[in-house]
Amino acid sequence: MTLTQDPALRLSARARVPAFKAMDVMQAANALAARGHDLVRLEIGQPLDPLPDCVARAVSAALRAGPIGYTEALGVPALKAAIAGLYRRRHGVELDPARVAVTAGSSAGFVLAFLAAFEAGARVGLGVPGYPAYPAILSALGITPVPVPLAPAGGYRLGAEEVAGLAGRAEGVVIANPSNPTGTLIDGPGLGAIARAARGAGLALVVDEIYHGLTYDAPAHSILEQTHEAIVVSSFSKYQGLTGWRIGWAIFPERMIRAVECLAQSLYISPPGLSQVAALAALAPEAEAEFDERVRRFRASRDLLLEALRHAGFTEISPAEGAFYIYARIPEEAEDAGAFAQRLMEEGGVAVTPGADFDPVRGSRTVRLSYAGPPERVAEGARRLMRWR
């Protein structure tokens, strides 16, 4: 039987989003590793530490107790209350747990946030370089990303001046604090200025706080310390390291939460039940002590990699004040970043992500490196970078 294409079944324009290049690099690195290549993996921001014992015990007990079923669409009340408690401890913010939406990772949180805050056809400002999923998700939802180029001289910070400059050009803005790929951190006064600028420009404000807990020289501040008229998206994937559990949260103004709940009911039914058990246990003091020890390890890896990059001829190195990334300009004698990253992986044994993933216009001379992996492997990657040059 000959199969023919049905002309009525066409790929929609909204589906034509660019590839997430970090994931493509990961796939290529996996293929090389499967063929026996010894690779240092600096391409993906993924901690792969074992679960803290208290988390493993909670998950095991839940599995023994019986079936894992659907939960409420916005998550179990105990987890929502624990997340509200996190903001009280870290930021001195009193937060009604009813405003918390537990989500299937921050990715689902962004979908809910963008659907709740923006009409199809709206325009939303994004700092560039920035996380590539922001413009991809917005575009898939029929919302137009408005890139705001950020300079290395300013630490790649999207500040109040840039936010104010979006007046009349956009209906909203996304801020990342700390940011991916640069690790830039915005302090409390900076967030206050951003909140005032967004209000003055009539912009809906969405703030990505998924790297909270992962800062090295100063603590991260939440936008909720400045205003409750913002949407916060966060995750258990980074500080807690629960990447594959796909569990996160978003915080909405009270007037939006019922609409978000209805969206979640139809889009996701509920967040994964077993992952919520793990997330609740991950907020316990015993687990947080282990996570804080990891942060001290990340800091040592960051310092080592920063020094190696300088010796290897990289320039315009990002502040790396938070998260676990360094964004840098490749050595002047190197070819474009895509070819550079390919050769570095195949010849130098180090996988990194080309900057075009984060800045399609100016990223041809930059790369992102993640130091989330085991310290001994990051140290080996640093040695290989200096030798390969």
MIVEXNU-9605 format. One record per residue: residue in one letter; x negated, z, y negated of N, C-alpha, C, CB in turn. Coordinates in steps of 0.2 Angstrom, whole numbers, plus 2048, in hexadecimal, padded with zeros to 3 digits. Each point is the difference from the previous one (the first is absolute). Glycine has a CB too. Layout:
BEGIN
AXZYXZYXZYXZY...
***
This chain:
BEGIN
M7FC8008068048007FA7FC8007FA809806806T7F87F67F57FD7FF7FA8038057FB7FC7F4802L8008107FB8028057FB7FF7FD7F97FE80A807T8077F67F58007FE7F98018057FB8047F5804Q7F980A7F68018057FB8078007FD7F37FF7FED8108068008068007FD7FF8007F880580780AP7FD7F47F37FE8007F98048057FC7FE7F4801A80780F8028048057FC7FC80780080A7FA803L7F18078027FC8068007FA7FF7FC80580380BR7FA7FF7EF7FA7FF7FC7FD8077FE8057F47FCL7F580C8037FD8067FD8028017F97F67FE808S80C8077F68028027F97FA8007FC80A806804A7F77F97F57FB8017FB7FD8078008057F67FAR80080F8077FE8078007FB80280580B8027FBA7F57FA80B7FC8028057F97FD7FF809800808R7F67FC7F37F97FD7FF7FB8057FC8067F4801V7F98128027FC8047FC7F97FF8038098097FEP7F17F87FE7FA7FF8027FE8058067FD7FD7F5A7FE80180F7FE8048057FD8077FE7FE7F6807F80280F7FC7FD8067FF7F980080380B8077FFK7F07F77FC7FA7FE8037FC8068047FF7F77F6A80280F8077FD8058048028008078008077F6M8067F880C8037FF8067FD7FB80480A8057FDD7F57F58007FD7FA8037F88028028087F87F9V7F580B8027F98028018008058067FD7FE7F4M80880680D8008058058017FC8078058097F8Q7FF7F28088017FC8067FA7FC80280C7FF7FDA7F17FF7FE7F97FC8027FB8058028037F77F7A7FD80F8067FB8058028028028087FE8047F4N8087FD80D8028028077FE7FB80580A8067FBA7F67F38037FF7FB8047F880080280A7F97FCL7F28087FE7F98008017FE8068057FE7FB7F4A80580B80A7FE8068048027FF8078028077F6A8047F580C8027FF8077FB7FC80380C8017FDR7F07FB8007FA7FC8037FA8038008067F67FBG7FA8118037FA8048017FC8017FA8007FC80BH8028027EF7FC8017FA8018077FE8027F47FCD7F880F8028008077FD8028007F97F8803809L80E7FE7F58028007F98018077FD8057F5802V7F980B7F78028067FC8067FE7FD7F48057FFR8117FF8018077FE7FE8018037F98057FF80CL7FA7FE7EF8018027F98067FC7FC7F4804800E8107F98048057FB7FD8078038007FA7F7805I80780E7FE8078038008008087FE8047F7809G80180B7F38008077FE8048048057FF7FC7F4Q7FE8058128038038057FC8068038067F5802P7FC8117FD7FD8068038028008077FF8077F6L7FC7FA80F8028008077FE8068047FF7F4800D8028127FC7FE8068038068038057F98037F5P8058018108058038048058047FC7F880080AL80E8007F98058047FD7FE8088008097F8804P7F880B7F77FF8088008048038067FE8007F3D7FF80580F8048038068078027FF7F5804804C80C7FF7F68078027FE8057FA8007FB80A7FAV8027F08048057FA8008017FE8077FC7FC7F5A7FF80380F8007FE8078058058047F47FB800R80B80B7FF8058058038077FF7FE7F7808801A80A7F77F98077FF7FE8037F98037FE8067F5V7FE7F580B8037FA8038018018077FA7F97F8S80180A80C8018018078078048017F3800802A80E8057FA8068058018067FC7FF7F980A7FDA8077F17FE8067FC7FF8017FB8057FE8017F4L7FD7FD80F8017FB8068038048067F77F97FCR80780D8058028048068078027FF7F5804802A80D7FD7F78078037FF8067FB8017FA8077F8G8047F38088067FB8027FF7FA7FC80780A802P7FE7F27FE8007F97FD7FF8007F88077FC809I7F57FF7F57FF8007F98057FB7FD7F3803801G8117FF7FB8067FB7FE7FF7FF7F9807804809Y7FE7F87F48017FF7F98008077FC8067F5803T7F880B7F78018057FC8047FE7FA7F5805803E80C8007F88037FD7FA7FC7FB7FD80580B7FEA7FE7F07FE7FD7FA7FD7FA8027FC80B7FA801L7F680B7FB7FA8027FC7FC8068028077FC7F7G7F98058107FC8058038038078017F77FA7FBV80580980A8038078027FF8057FA7FE7FE80CP8078067F38008057FA7F980480080D800800A7F18028067FA8048007FA7FD7FD80480680AL7FB7F37F87FA7FC7FD8017FF7F87FF7FB80CK8078047F28017FF7F97FF8067FC8097F7803A7F980F8007FE8067FC7F980180080B805804A7F17FA8027F98018007FC7FB7FB80180380CI8027F77F37FD7FB7FB8018037F98027F6808A80480D7F78018037F97FB8067FF80C7FC801G7F38088057FB8057FF7F97FE7FF807806808L7F77F47FA7FA7FD7FF7FF7FF7F88007FB80CY8058037F18007FE7F97FF8077FC8067F5801R7FE8108017FF8077FD7F980280180C802803R7F17FE8037F98038017FB7FC7FC80480480BR7FC7F57F57FB7FC7FD8017FF7F97FF7FA80BH8078067F28017FD7FA8048057FB7FF7F5805G8048107FE8048057FD8077FD7FE7F68057FBV80C7F68088067FC7FF8068038057F97F57FCE80C80D8018068028038047FA80280180B7FAL8007F380C8037FA8028068018057F57FA7FED8118048008068008057FE7FC8068088027F6P7F88018107FF7FC8068057FA8017FB80A805A80B7F77F88057FA8017FD7FA7FC809808800R7F27F87FC7FD7FA7FD7FB7FD8048028057F5V7FC7FE8117FB7FD8048037FB8057F980B7FFA8047EF8028027FC8057FA7FF8058087FA7F8V7F980880E7FB7FF8058007F980280080C804T7FB7F07FD8007F98017FB7FE8068037FE7F4A7FE7FC80E7FC7FE8067F97FD7FC80A7FD808G7F28087F67FA7FE7FD8017FF7F87FB7FB80BS8008057F18017FE7F98037F97FF7F78087FDS8087F38088027FA7FF8087FF8007F67FC806A80D8087FE8078018008028037F980180080DG7FB8057F18028037FA8007FB7FA7FB80B804F8007F17FC8007FB7FA8067FB8017F3801800V80F7FD8068057FC8008068037FD7FC7FB80BL80680C7F78058037FD8008017F980180680BA7F97FC7F27FF8017F98017F97FC7F8809803F8057F28008017FA7FC8077FD8007F57FD803L80F8048038077FE8008048047FC7FE7FC80BA80180B7F58048047FC7FF8007F87FF80880AA7FB7F67F47FE8007F98007F97FD7F980A802F8077F18017FF7F97FD8057FB8037F48027FEE80F7FA7FD8057FB8027FB7FA8038098047F7A7FA7F880D7FD7F98017FF7FC7FA80580080BG7F57FE7F47FE7FC7FA7FC8057FB80A7F8802A7F680E7FF7FD8057FB7F87FE801809809801R7F47FA7FA7F87FF7FF7FD8078008017F57FAV7FA80C80A7FD8068017F88007FF809803808G7F48017F47F98007FE7FC8038068038007F4L7F77FD80D7FC8038057F97FF7FE8087FD809G7F48087F87F98007FE7FC7FC80580180B7FAV7FA7F18047FC7FB8047F98017FE8097F8801P7F380A8048018008088058068027F57FB801G80F8048048058048028017FF8078058017F5Y7FF80480E8027FF8078057FA8017FF80C801P7FF7EF8048037FA8008078008037F57FB802A80D80B8018078008038058017FA7FC80580AY8027FD7F08048017FA8037F97FF7FA80A7FBP8027F18038037FA7FE8047FC8057F77FF7F8A80680280F8037FD8058088038017F47FE806I80C8087FA8078038018057FE7FA7FB80A807L8027F77F38047FE7FB8037F98007F98087F9S8027F38098027F98008057FF8067F57FD7FCA80A80680A8057FF8058078037FE7F6801808L80A8037F38078037FE8027FC7FA7FD80B804G8007F07FA8027FC7FB7FF8037F98097FC807I7F18087F97FE8037F97F97FD7FF80780B802T7F87F47F77FA7FC7FE7FB8057FE8077F77FCP7F38098077FA8047FE7FD7FE7FA7FE80380CV8018017EF7FC7FE7FA7F980380080B8007FAP7F07FD8087F98028007FE8037FA7FE7F880AV7FE80E7F67FD8027FA7F880180280B8067FCP7F17F58017F98018027FD8067FE7FF7F3800L7FD8108047FC8067FE7F97FF80180A807804A7F27FC7F77F97FF8007FC8058038027FA7F5P7F880580E7FC8058037FD8057FA7FD7F7809A8028067F17FE8057FB8048057FF7FB7F77FBG80C8088068058067FF8018038068057FA7F7G7F780580E8028048078067FD8037FA80A7FCY8087F08038057FD8038078047FF7F87FA808R8088097F28068057FF8067FC7FD7F880A7FFL80E7F78038067FD7FD8028067FC8037F7809G7FC8097F08028067FC8067FE7FC7F4804800A80D8017FB8068007FC8007F97FC80080D7FFE7FA7F17FE8007FA7FC8027FA8047F78057FAE8077FA80C8027FB8048088008027F47FF805V80E8077FC8078018018047FE7FA7FE80A808A8007F97F28047FE7FA8007F97FF7FD80B7FBG7FE7F18077FF7F97FF8057FC8057F48027FDL80F8018078057FD8058078007FC7FA80380AA8078007F18068007FC8037F97FF7FD80B7FBG8097F38078037FA7FF7FD7FB8058018027F4R7FA8008107FE7FB8068028028077F67FE7F8A80C8088088028038078058057FF7F47FE805E80F8038018058068017FD8068038097F7800G7F18098037FE8058037F880080180B801806V7F28047FC7F98008027FE8048067FE7FE7F3V7FD8008117FE8048057F98037FE8077F9809I7F880D7F87FA8047FF7FD8028078038037F3A7F77FD80E7FD8038067FB8057FE8017F5807N8008117FC7FB8067FD7FF8058068047FE7F4P7F680280F7FB7FB8008017F98027F880A801S8047F17FD8027F98017FC7FE8078027FE7F3N8017FD80F7FD7FB8058007F97FD80480780AP7F67F67F57FA8018047FA8047FC8037F6806T7FE80D7F47FB8027FC7FE8078018037F77F8G80280D80A7FF8088008018037F97F97FE80AT8097FE7F18018037FA8058058007FD7F57FBL8028118018058057FF8028017F97FA806809I80C7FB7F68038017F98018087FF8057F4800D7F880F7FB8018077FF8078027FD7F48017FEG80E8058018068027FE8027FE7F97FE80A807P7FE7F67F48027FD7FA8017F98007F98097FBG8037F38098017F98018077FE8037F37FF801L80F8058048067FF8038068027FA7FB80380CG8048027F08058027FB8007FA7FB7FE80C802A7FD7F17FC8007FA7FC8037FA8037F68047FBI8097FB80B8037FB8048088018007F67FE807A80C8087FB8078018008047FF7F97FE809809R7FE7F97F28037FF7F98007F87FE7FC80C7FDA7FF7F18058007F97FF8057FC8047F48017FEA80D8018088057FD8048078017FD7F980180AR8088057F48078027FD8017FC7F97FF80B805G7FC7F47F78007FC7FA8017F98017F98097FBA8047F480B8017F98018067FF8047F47FF800G8108068028067FF8047FE7FD8078067FD7F6L7F580680D7FE7FE8078018058057F77F97FBA80C80580A8018048067F980180380B7FC803L7F380B7FF7F98028028008028077FE8037F4V7FE7F98107FF8018077F98028018097F8804V7F680E7FF7F98028017FE8018078018067F5D7FA7F780D7FD8018077FB8068008017F3802E8018128027FC8068007FD8018078068057F7I7F97F680D7FF8018077F98028028087F7802Y7F48097F97F98038017FF8077FD7FC7F4800H80980F7FE8008077FE7FD80480680A7FF7F8G7F28068067FC8048057F97FD80180A803805L7F57F67F97FA7FD8017FC7FF7FA8057FB80AT7F980A7F27FC7FF7FA7FA80580180A7FD7F9Y7F18018037F98038017FD8047FA7FF7F6808D8038087F27FD8047FA8068037FC7F77F8800A80F8078018058037FD8077FF8047FA7FE7F4P80A80780B8077FF8048047FA7FD80080D803A8047F18028057FB7FD8068037FD7FC7F8809H8078057F28068037FD8057FB8027FA8057F6S80C7FE80A8067FC8028047FE7F980180680BI8027F47F58047FE7FB8068057FF7FC7F4802L80680F8038058057FF7FF8067FC8047FC80BE7F58057F47FE8057FB8027FE7F97F7804807Q80A7F67F88017FD7F98087FE7FF7F47FC800T80F8028058077FD8008038008077FD7F97F6H80980880A8047FF8068047F980080180D801E7FE7EF7F98037FA8007FB7FB8028078037F6A7F67FE8107FC7FB8048018008077F78027F7I8077F980D8018008077F980180280A7F8801V7F580C8047F98028038017FD8077FD80A7F9V7FD7F380A8007FE8077FA8038028067F57FES7FA80E8087FA8038048007FF8078008087F7S7FC7FB80D7FF7FE8077FC8068038017F47FEF80080C8097FC8058047FA7FC80380A807803S7F57F27FB7FB7FC8047F98027FD8097F7801K7F680B7F97F98007FE7FD8078008037F77F8Y7FF80E8047FE8078008018038078028017F4Q8047FE80F8018038077FE7FB80580A8067FBG7F57F48047FD7FB8058057FE8057F58067FEL8127FA8018057FF8058017F87FF80580C800T7F77F08008017F97FE8057FC8057F48007FBG80B80180C8047FD8048078038017F57FC806W80C80A7F88068038008057FD7FC7FA80B803R8047F27F88047FC7FB8058057FD7FF7F5806I7FF8107F68048057FD7FE8017F980280580BG8027FB7F07FF8017F98068037FC7F77F7801W8098097F98058027FC8007FD7F980080B807A8067F67F68017FE7F98058057FD7FE7F3803I80080E7F68048047FC8047FD7FB7F8809802F80E7F87FD8047FC7FB8048057FB8017F7809P8008067F18058047FC8068018047FB7FB7F5E80980B8098068028048057FB8007FD80B7FDR8047F17FE8057FB7FF8007FA8048018047F5M7F87FB80E7FF7FA8048018028087F87FC7F7I80880A80B7FE8028078067FE8047F98097FCR80D7F78028057FE8058007F88018078097FCA7F77F37FF7FF7F98017FB7FF8058047FD7F4V7F680780B7FA7FF8048028028087F98027F6E80B80380A8038028078047FA80380080C7FDC8047F18008047FB8027FC7FA8028098037F9L7F27FB8037FB7FB8027FC8028067FF7FD7F4A7FF80980D7FC8028068048008067F98077F9Q80D7FB8068057FF8068007FA8038078097FBS7FA7F18018007FA8037FA7FC80180A8007F9L7F18028037F97FD8017FC8038068007FD7F4Y80180980D7FB8048058048048047F77FF7F8I80F8038078048058047FD8077FE8027F880AS7F88097F87FC8067FF7F980080180A806803P7F27FE7FA7F98008017FF8028087FD8037F3P7FD7FB8107FF8028078008088017F97F5801G80B80D8048018078017FA80480280B7FD803L7F18008027FA8038027FB8017FA8027FC80CS7FD7FF7F07FB8007FB8028057FB7FE7F4801Q80980D7FE8018067FB7FE80780380A7F97FCV7F680780A7FE8078037F88007FF809800809A7F47FB7F87F88007FE7FF8017F97FE7F8809A8068057F37FF8017F88018077FE8047F47FEL80280F8058018077FE7FA80580280D7FE801A7F18018057FA8048027FA7FF7FC80580080CA7FA7F97F27FA7FF7FC8008037F98007F5806L80680E7F88008037FA7FF8088008087F87FCA7F680A80A7FF8078027F98027FD80780080AP7F78067F47FA8027FD7FA7FE8058068097F9E7FB7F980E7FB7FE8057FE7F9800805809807A8007F27F87FE7F98007FC7FF7F980A7FD808E7F98057F37FD7FE7F97F980380080B8017FBA7F38048087F98028007FC7FB80380380C801E7FF7F18057FC7FB8038007FA7FC80480480BF8017FA7F28007FA7FB7FB8017FA80C7FD804D7F48097FA7FC8017FA7F87FF8028098087FBE7F67FA80C7F97FF8027FF7F980180080B806R8047F17FC7FF7F98007FF7FD7F98087FF809V7FB8047F27FF7FD7F97F88027FE80C8027FDR7F28038057F98027FF7FB7FB80380380C7FFR7FF7F28077FD7FA8048007FA7FC80280680BF8047F87F38017FA7FC7FB8007FA80C7FF804R7F48067F97FC8007F97F97FF8028078087FBA7F67FB80A7F97FE8027FF7F98027FF80C804S8067F18008007F98018007FC7FA80580280BR7FF8007F08017FC7FA7F98007FC80C8037FFD7F18038017F98007FC7FB7FC80380380B7FDL7FD7F580A7FB7FC8048017F97FF7FF809808L8077F57F88027F87FF7FF7FE7F980880180AL7F98037F17FF7FE7F97F97FF7FF8098077FDE7F27FD8067F97FF7FF7FE7FA8047FE80D7FFA8047F28077FE7FA8038027F97FD80180780AL8057F97F38037FA7FC7FB7FF7FA80C802804R7F28037F97FC7FF7FA7F97FD80280580A7FAH7F87F980C7FA7FD8028017F98037FC80C803A80A7F27FF8017FA8038027FA7FB80380680AG7FD7FC7F08017FB7FA8077FF7FE7F67FB805F80F80A7FD8067FF7FE8018037F980480180CT8007FD7F08018027F98088017FF7F57FA7FCE80C8097FD8078017FE8048048068007F57F9I7FD8108098028048058068057FD7F57FF806S8108017FE8068047FD7FF8078008077F7804P7FD80D7F87FE8078008018048068047FF7F5A8007FF8108008038078028087FF7F87F7805E80C80B7F78028077FE8058038057FD7FE7F4G8067FD8108058028058017FB8058068077F7A7FF7FA80D8017FC8067FA7FF8048087F97FAF7F780280A7F97FF8047FE7F97FF80380A808Y7FD7F37F27FE7FA7FF7FB7FF7FB80B7FC803I7F07FF7FD7FC7FE7FB8017F87FF7F7809802Y80A7F57F88017F97FE7FA7FE7FC80D801800A7F07FA8017F97FE7FD7FF7F98007FC80A804R8007F47F77FE7F97FF7FB7FE8058038007F4I7FD7FB8107FB7FE8057F97FE7FC8097FD808P7F28037FB7F97FE7FD8017F97FD7F9808808E8037F77F38017FA7FC7FE7FA8047FE8067F6E7FD7FB80F7FE7FA8048047FE8057F58037FDA8108018048057FF8068057FB7FE7FF80B804E8047F18018057FC8008078037FE7FA7F8808D80B8057F88078037FE8018068058047F57FBA80080F8038018068048037FF8078028067F6G8027F580B8037FE8077FA7FE80580B7FD7FAA7F17FF8037FB7FE8057FB8058018017F47FCF7FD8107FE7FC8068018028058057FD7FE7F4A80A80480C8028048058007FE8078088047F7Q7F97F580A8007FD8067F98018038097F87FDR7F28067FF7F98008027FE8078017FD7F67FAL80580F8027FE8078018038028078008027F3M8067FC80E8028038077FD7FD80680B8017FAE7F37F88057FD7FD8067F98018018097F77FEE7F38097FC7F98018007FE8077FF7FF7F47FCG8048108007FE8067FE8048068047FD7FB7F5G80880380E8048058048048057FC7F77FF808V80B7FF7F28048047FC8067FC7FE7F68077FCA8107FC8058077FD7FE8028037F98037FE80CV7FE7FE7EF8038027FA8057FB7FE7F58057FCT80F7FD7FF8067FC7FE7FE7FC7F9808808806P7F97F17FA7FF7FD7FA8048027FA7FD7F6807G8018097F38048037FA8067FB7FF7F58057FCA80B7F58068067FC7FF8078038037F87F6800D80780F8048068038038038057FA7FB80080CF8018027F08028057FA8007FD7F97FB809807D8027F17F98007FC7F97FF7F98027FB80A7F9P80B7F28088007F98027FC7FC7FB80A802806V7F68007F37FD7FC7FB7F88017FF80B8007FAR7F38078067F98017FE7FD8048068038017F5G8007FF8117FD8038067FB7FD80480A805800S7F47F57FE7FB7FC8047F98028008077F77FER7F880E7FE7F98037FF8008088027FD7F77F7T80980B80C8008078028028018078038037F4V7FC80480E8028028078028077FF7F87F8806R80C80A7FF8028078017FD80380680B7FE7FAL7F28088067FE8038068038078017F57FA7FES80D8078088038078017FB80480480C7FB800Y7F480C7FE7FC8058038048058047F77FE7F7A80F80080B8048048047FE8018078097FC7F9G7F280180A7FE8008077FC8068018017F4801P7FD80D8057FB8058027FA8007FC80480080BP7F98067F27FA8007FC7FA7FC80380480B7FBE7FB7F680B7FA7FC8038017F98007FE80A807R8087F37F98017F98007FF7FE7F980880080AV7FB8037F17FF7FF7F97F98007FE80B8057FDA7F18008057F98007FF7FC7FA80380180C800E8017F28067FD7FA8038027FA7FC80180580CG8057FA7F28027FB7FB7FC7FF7FA80B801805A7F48057F87FB8007FA7F97FE80280780A7FCR7F67F880A7FA7FD8018007F98027FD80B805R8087F27FE8017F98018007FC7FA80680280BL7FE8017F08017FC7F97F97FF7FD80C8057FFM7F08018017FA7FF7FC7FB7FC80480280B7FCR7FE7F580B7FC7FB8048027F97FF7FE80A808W8087F57F88037F98017FE7FC7F9809804808R7F78007F37FE7FC7F97F97FD8018078087FA
***
